[in-house]
Amino acid sequence: MGAVQHVFRRGATYWWRRRLIKKSGESDLGPVAISLQTREPVVARTIAAHLTLESDRILREGHRRMLSAQQVKSLLTTAVSHHLRKLDRVAALELADGISAADGRRSDLIMGWALRLTAARGPNATVDFGDQAAILESGLSAEDLPEISETIALLRKQGQSEAPRAKILQMLNDCGGSQTPGDVVEAQSILHRAQAAALMAVDRRWSGRFIEDSDLVDRILSHANTDVAATIPQAAAVKNTVATDPAEARWLADVPPAPAVSPVAIHVPAVSFLALADRLIEEKAKLNEWRPKTQAQVRSVAELFVKMIGADDVALVSQGRVADYRTLLLKLPKNYGKDPKDFDRPLSEILETAKALKPDEVGREGSTLNRHLTQLKTLIEYIETSGQSVGDYKGVQKLRAKVLTRARDARAVFSCEDVRGIFAKEVWTGSESEKNRLQPGTTVIHDSLYWVPLLGKATLGRREELCGLDVDDIAIFEDIPFIHLRFSEHRPLKNQQSIRRIPLIGEITRLGFLQYRDTIKLLGHRLLFPELKANSDRTPYGDVFHGDWIKIQDAVIPNAEDEKKSFHSFRKTSANDLKEAGVTSELRADILGHGGQNITEERYASSAKLQQMLDALKKLPDYTSHLRAREITLREDVKADRPRASAKPRRRPTTN
């Protein structure tokens, strides 16, 4: 195989490896290595030729790529593996139906070339004269050339020249890529290339050369040899014992010495840390145990850990590596990860840059550090329970930082002056226009900026819970209007305890909230606040809302960040008001969506009735009676049902 470019042998299996440009504009080359999953030189040569050809195209068009080399490798590996399994099943069914191996081989090659050319030249691709030599060399004949062109045309006609968008978006999400139009186009091309490579590996399906079978036999034989080798030293030990019976001694002397046994080298293939992490994330998402934010955090932890240890192999996990990861978190810049290029830069370069930063610009705070360690420990425990051997990591708990701030002090309450100042702003009293919401005037726009702070104060709901409400989440039961906080396909909740119904006090209905709901529903909107839907499906509604809310908060409370005040302070302020009004902790927990403090409250006590909650919420201080109820006025983009131009990811400032 020395004559085949970019191919090497690891153990008994052939691999393809090449250095590709990591990002446009960078000169550093990053290696990409992919197992060809074969021990046959001929098969390896065929698959490697296709990969080399595609990598040449990647290098030529590197300036147009937006995905990193690691993400491209992840997409290729996942797509090739999935399509190989699919083709194995199809081949077995076709053989059972009487289709010959020769016909199956020919069909796969024709479809493979059709997809390969579509990936390279788009849905209008054709078989050029320059393609013919490579096609003939792959095993097809000149008579097959027109059929390749016909297959391309058929794919285009049936709309199969592009994979479903949902599948492409899921692939990008799984590899940690963004979902810009350019990324979608590139992922589409990568999927076709992967499918083409899998289709052209015809020797696997139609010649019976399955590497899995050979590896299984090798492992069985290796274990058998190991067992035999373990028994031979015992026989040698008998030879060296002192015999008390002369006849027995003469018999032992006639026994020839046991032959020397060489240890059998067993090749153990690397097990991907990132692949198992992705599997855990997928399972947690399916069980609704991890929200998208947590999924992204865990994936980021896994990628940074693998980047630190230098190889995607669970065998390298150990207590020492976990300790190294903690040290790394304390040395990385706080803004690490905000620039997409960070993920492709060498850690040595990033750490060198951190040395020039101010001390308060480097490292993670205790709570963030502990979150990283907890999520890493969860990943390692999952890998271990999946049957993989990992090193000792039992000291993770001892590496956690001591958080000196009590949970109750993490966010401060709004003062009475803060709340009065907020609801005295022009958004509620009258502004100049829809575009100038903080200038005095006579216009009141009823949108998320108007309603969500009122709801936050009156219902104690979390920001994302309120911003992600559907119109059908507003209902009336026994003459009591309420909001129903529940899981939806576009907005999860923090946990199961967060599922609850919260009644609306009279002040909210007086200002026209139910009329607003009816107006939005009549326009055909599903979201109660449709203007909060961002361009990216991964951007939380609360983050879009924050871009407008922060202007009000900064105007009323200039030092809010130093005073640890944020929108969440509405929730804490009202909870504190209920406590001072004598509302029981159990009832407050039902309103807040918290679990019970003990088994009696959590398991044997029913949730509070709407009337009980309403009676409690009526005890909240009044800060809005000065506001005048007005005719419902909607935003222009909501009335026209067009995307909000400013609906882009805008996250609040963080310190982690």
N, C-alpha and C positions, 0 to 999 in steps of 0.2 A: 504493500500500500504506500510505499515511499514515494511513488510517482504521482499519487493523487493529492492534489493541493488541498490544504487545510484539514486533512483527515489524520487522526492519530488513534492509537489503540490504548484503551484503559482496561487492564485485565484482559478479558476475552472479547470485549465489546468495542466496536468502532464508534468514534466521536468525531464531530465536525467542530472546528474552532476557528474563529477569525476575530481580528480586532476591527471594530466599527467606530465611526465617529459618534461620540456621545450626544453632542448637541451642536446645532448650527453655530458657526463662529468660533468653535473651540478646536484647538489643534490636538488635544490629548485624545488618544484612542483607547476605548474600553473593550475588553475581550467579551465575546459571546461564545459559549460552548453548549452544544446540543447533542445529546445521545442519539445516535442513529438507530439504536435498538436492534442491532443485527451483528452477527459474528461472521457473516459471509462477505468476503471482499467485493464480490460482484454487486451485491445489493448495496453495500456501503458506497461503492463508487457511483452508482446511479443516483441515490438520494443526495449524496454530497454534491454532485454536479448541479442539481437543481438549486440547492441551498447556496452554492457559490455564485450561481448566475443571479439569484435574487439579491444576494448581498452586494454584488457589483452594482445593481440598480440602486440599492439603498445608498451606497457610497457616492454614486453619481448625483443622486437627488437629495443628499444629506442636508443641503441648505433649506429644503422645503419641509423637513420632518419636524414634528413637534413632540413626538414621543421619545423618551429616552431609550437607550439600548437595552436596559433591563426590562422596560415595559414591552418593547418589541419582542424580546426573547420570551417573556411571559405569555404574550398573545400567541406567538408562533407555537410554543410548547403546548399550551392548552388546546389550541385549535387542532394541531396535528394529532395529539393523543385522542381527543374526542372523535375525530373523523376516522382514525384508524380503527377504533373500537366499533364504530358504526359500520365501516366497510367490512369488518370481519363478520358481523351478523348478517349483512346483506349477502356476502359471498356464500355463507353456509346455507341460507335460504335458497339462493339461486341454484346451488349444486343439488339441493334436495328436490328442486323443481325440474331437474334434468338439463339445466344449462351447462354446457361444457366449459372447462377451465380456459380453453383457448378463446372462446367467445367472451367470457367474463374478463379475461386479461385485456382483450382488445377494447371492450367497452370502457373499462377503467382508464386506459391510456387516452382514448378519445376525449372523455370527459375531463381528464386531468389537463390535457393540452388546451381544451376550451376554457377552463377556469384560469389557467396560467396566462393565456393571452388576454383574457378579459381583465385580469388583475393588472397586467402591464399596460394595456392600451385602452381600457374602457369597454363599455358594452358594444361598441361598434367595431371591435377588433376583427381582423381578418388574418388568414394564413398567408404570410408574405413569402417571397422566394427565399429569403434568408433563414426562414424557419424550417424549411423542408429537410435540410440535412440532419438537424437535431431530432426532428420528428421521426425520420426514418431510422436513425440510430437507436431511438428508444424502443423500437420493436414493431412499429406500424409500417404499413406499405403505402405506396403512392396512391393506391385506390382509396385509402382512408382519409386523405387530405381534404376532399370536399365535405366529408361527414363532420370533420372538426368545425369547418365554417358553418355548416348547417346547425350543429349543436350550439354554437355561439349565438346564432340568430334565434334559435328556439328559446334559449335562456332569456334573451332580450325580450322576445315576444311574450313569454310567460311571466315576465317580471322577476325572474330569478337571477338576473345579473347583479342584483344587490340583495344582501341578507336583510332580514327584518331589522328595523331600526332599534327595536327593543333589545334584540340579541346583541347588536353592536354596542349599545350603551352599557349593557350588563358586562360585556367583555372589558370595556374601558374601565368600568367601576371596579371590577375584580383585580385588574392590574395596577390600580391606583392612578390611572390616567384621567385627564380632564375630558370634557365632552363638548369641546368646541367643534364647529363644522369641519375644520381641518383634521382634527383627531378622528372624527367619525369616518371621513373619507379614507384616511390612512388605515384605520382598523378594518374597513371594508376590503381594502386591497390585501392586507395581511391575512385576513380570513380566506380569501380566494387562493392566495399563495400556499397557505397551509393545507387547504383541501386538495389543491393540485399535487403538492408533494406527497400527501397520503395516498392519493389515487395512483400515483406513478410508482409507488412501492408495491408493484404487482407481484413480485416474487414472494412476498410475505403471505398473500392470500391464496395465490393460485399455484404455488410450488410447495406449500406446507412448511416453509422455513420460519417457524415461530420461535423467537428467541426466548419467550417465557418458558416454553417446554424444555429447552436445553438448559436454561438456568436452574429450573427445578430439579432436573436430573443431577446437575453438577452439585447442587446443595445437598441432595440426598446422599450422593456418593461421598461427598466431603465429610458429612457427619458420620457416615458408616466407617470411613477410614479413620476418623478421629477416635471413634469408639474402640476399634481394633487396636490402634496404637496405644490406647490407654491401658489395655490389658497386658501388653507385652512386657513392660517393666516388672509386673508382678511375677511372671515366670522367671525372669532373670533374678529376682530377689530370692526365689526358691533355690536357684543354683548356688547362691552364695551362702546359704544357711549351713550351719555345722551339723553334720549327720552323726547320730550316735550309733546307728547300726552299720557295721562294715559293709554288709551287702547293699544297703541303701546308698552308702557313700560311693561304692563302685558303680551303681546304676546311675547316679547323678553325674559321675565323672564321664560316662559314655554319652550323656546328652550334649549334642552340639550347641555351641553358644547361639543365642538368639540374634538374628540379623539386626543391624542398626536400622532404626526407623527414622526417616526424615519427617519432620512435621509437615503436615499438609497446609499449604497456604490457601485460605478461604477468602475470596474476594467479596467484600460486603459493599454493595452499592450505596452511595450517599442517599440519605432520606432528606427531602427538602423541608426545611423549617418553614419557609414561606408558604409552601403548598398546604401544609397542615394548618398553618395560621389562617389561610383563606378558607379552608374547610370548616374550621371552628367558627369563623365569622359568618359563613353561610348558614350554619346550623343555628347559631344564636339569632340571626336575623329571621329565620323561618319560624323559630319558636317565640318571636317577639320579645326576646330577652335583652337584646341590644338595639338601641336606636342607631340611626345612621351616623350620628356624631360619634358614638362609642365605637362603631365598626371602623370608622376612619381613624380614630385614635389608636385602636389595637393594630390595625394594618401599618400605621406609621411606626409604632413601637417595634413591630416585627422587622420592618425594613431597616430601621436604624440599627437594631441589634445585629442583624446579618451583615450589614455594612461594616460594623465595628469588628466582628470576628473574622471577616474576610472571606467567608465561604458559606453557602447555603446548605449546611449540613447539621442535623440535630446531634451528631456525635460530638460536636465541638462545644455543646452546652455544658457548663459547669458552674460551680459556685464562684470560682475565680472570675469567670466571664461576666456573671451577673454583677459582681463587685466592680469590674471594669466599666460596665455599662452605667452604673451609678456615678462613677467618677467622670465618665464622659459627659453625662447630663449636667454636671456641675461646671464643666469647662466650655460647653457649647454656647454660642451667642443666644440670647433670648429670642432673637428674631429668626433663628434657624428654622427653615421649612416654609417661611412665608414667600421666599423666592423659589420658583420651581427649579432653578438651576442648582440650588443647594443639594438636591438629591443626587446629582451627577458629579458634584465636586468631591475630590478626595478629602477624607476627614482631616488629614494632616494639614491641608491648605486651610480648611475652615478653622481648625484649632489655632493655627498660626495667626489668622486674622483676628481671632478672639483676644489674643494677647494685647492687641493695640486698643481694645475697647475699654470703656470705663467699667469699674467693678459692678455697678448696678445694671450693666448691659449684658452681663454674662451669667450663665447658670440658670437653674430652675428653682422656684420657691418650694418650700417643704411639701405643700399639698400637691403640687404638680409632680414633684419627684416621686412622692408616694403613689400617685396614680400610675405613673410609668412602671414602677416596680410591681404594683399589684397586677397590672395587665400582663406584664412579662411573666409573672409567676403563674397566672391563669393559662397562658400559652404553654408553658413548660409542663404544667400538670396535665393539660389535655394531650400533649405529645406523649407523655409517659403512660397515661391511661389508654392511649391508642396502641400500646404494645411496643413502643420504641424505647431503646435504652438511652438514658441521659445521665450525665454526671450528677454529683451531689449538688443540690441547690437549696437545701433546707434552711439556709441562713438568710433568706430574703427578708424575713420579718425584722431581723436585727439591723438591716441596712436602711430601714425606713427612717425618715427624718422626724424629729419631734415637732409637732405643730403646736406652737405656743398660744395661738389664738383660739378661743372657744368658738364653737360653731355658731352660737348666738351673736358673736361679735364680728362674724365675717361680713355681714351687711348691717348697716345702721338704719334706723327708722327715720322717716321724714318727720320733721317738726310740724307743728300746726301752721307755722308761718310758711313752711315749704309747700304744704298742700294748698293753702289758700292762694299762695303766689302762683302755683301751677294752674289752677282752675280760674285764675283771674287773667290769664293770657288771652290774646286775641283769637286763638283757635276756638275758644268757647264763647267769647263775648262779642266777637265781630272783627273780621280782618279786612284788609284792603281788597284782596282777590284770592283766587285759588292758588296763584303762584306766589303771592306775598302773604303768607299765613301769619307772620309775626308783625305785620304793620296794621295799626288800627284802621277800622272801617266798619262796614255793615254786613259783610258776607260771612256766613257760617257754612262750612262744608262738612257734611256728615260722612266721614270715612273712618279708617282705622285710627288716625291721629286724634280724632274727636272722641270715638267710643272706647278704645282699648284702655286709656288711662282711667276713664270713669268705671269701666268694668273691673279693672285691676283693684281699684279702691273699694268697690262695692261687693265683689265676689271673692276676693283673695286668690284669684286664679293666676297661674304662672303666665309669663309673657307669651311663650310659644303655644300654650293651651288656648289662649284667647285669640291670638292672631290667626290660628289655623282652624277656627270654627267654621262649620258648614251652616248654610241657612236652615237645614233640617235639624241642627243641634239646638235650635230655639223652639221651645214648645210650651204648652200650658197644661197643667194638671190640677183639677179641682180649683179652678180660677186662680192658680198661682203660676205665673210665668217663670220659666227657669231655663238655664243653659245646661245642656247635657255634654259633659266632657267624656269623650270615649276615643278609642283608637280609630283612625281612619287610614286610608291608603296613602294619603299625602302628609299626615301629621301624626306621629306616634305620641304616646304619653310616657312619663318618666317610669312608671311602674303600674302594677295592677291596682294599687290603692288609689291611684289618681283617677280612676273611672268613678265619676260621681255626678250628681245633679245638684246644682246650686240655684236657689231661687233668686229672683231679681226684685230688689226693693223698689218701692214706689217711685223713688227719685229717678231711677233709670227709665222706667216706663213713662214717667211724666215728660221726660225730654224727648220721647218719640222713638225709643229703641225698637219696639215691635213694628212701628210703621216703617222704620228703616229696613228691618228684615223683610217685610212684605214687598217693599219696593225693589230690593235687590233680587228677591226670588222671582218677581214678575218679569224682570229683565232676562231671566234664564241663567243667572249665575248660580254656581254651586257653592263657591266660597262666599262667606259672609263679607269678607274684605278682599275682593278680587284684585285690588291694586297691589297687594303684597306678594303676588306670584312673580318670582324673579325669572330672569332669562334661563338660569340654570336650575334644573329640578333638584339639585342637591343643596340649594341655598335655603335655609330655614326662613319661614315667613317673619319670624321675630327679628331676624337680622335686617331684613328690608325695612321693617317698621322702625328699627333703632335709628336708621339714618335720619328720619324726621323727628323722632322723639328726642334725640340727643340735643337738638337745637333748643327745644323748650327747657330741658333740664339745665343746659349750660347757661341759659338766660336767667333762670330763677335761682339756681344753686351753682355758682361759678366754681366752687371747690368741691364739687360732688365726689370726684374720684378720691381726693384726699380724705374726705369725710366718710368714705365707703358707702356712698349712696348711689342707687341706680333704680331702674324701673322695679326691680325686685323689692325695693323698699316699700312700695305700696302694699305688697303682700304681708311684709313684716309689720308695717305700721298698723294695718287693720287687725292682724292677729293680736298685736299688743293691746289694741283698743278693746277687743273682745275679752281678753283676759282681765283687763281693768274693770270691765263691765260685769264681771262675775260669771261669764259663760264657762261651762265646765271644759276641762281639757279634752274629754272624749268627744264632745260636740265640736270643739274647735278642730280636732283632728279630722273629723268627717268633712268639715267645710274645706280644710286645707288639702285634703287628699293624703293624709298621713296614716300609717298603720297604728294599731293600738299599742299602748305601752306595755301590755302584758297579755297573757293568753286569754284572760277573761274578756278584755276589751276587744282583742283581735278576732277571737274565734267564736265567742259565745254572746257577743253583743251585736244586735242588728244596727245597720247604718241609720243615721238620724232621718226623721221624716222631713219633708219639705217645709211643713209648717213650723217645726222646731227650729230648722235653720233660719227661716224667715224671721221668726221672733228674735233670734239672736242677732241677725244682721241688721235689724232695725235699731239696735243699740249703738251702731257705729255713729261717730260724730258727723254732723252735717256740714259739708263744705261747698255745696253746689246749689243751695236754694236760691241764690242770687241769679242763677242762669235762667234765661228765658227760653221756653219751648218755642221752636221755630218750625216752619215748613221744611220737610226733608229736601235737602239739596245735595245732589251727588257730584262726584268728580266727573269731568268731561270724558276721561279715558274709560271710566266705568260705564258711563251711559253709552259710549260708542263701542264698548267691548273690544278695546284695543290694548295691547301690552303697554304697561307703564314704562316710559322711556328711562326712568331712573331706577327701575327694578333690577338692580345689580347687587352682587354680594357686597355688603357693607357690614363688617363685624365691629362690635364695640371694642375699644382698646382693651388689650389684655396684658397681664404682667407675667404670664408664663412663657 
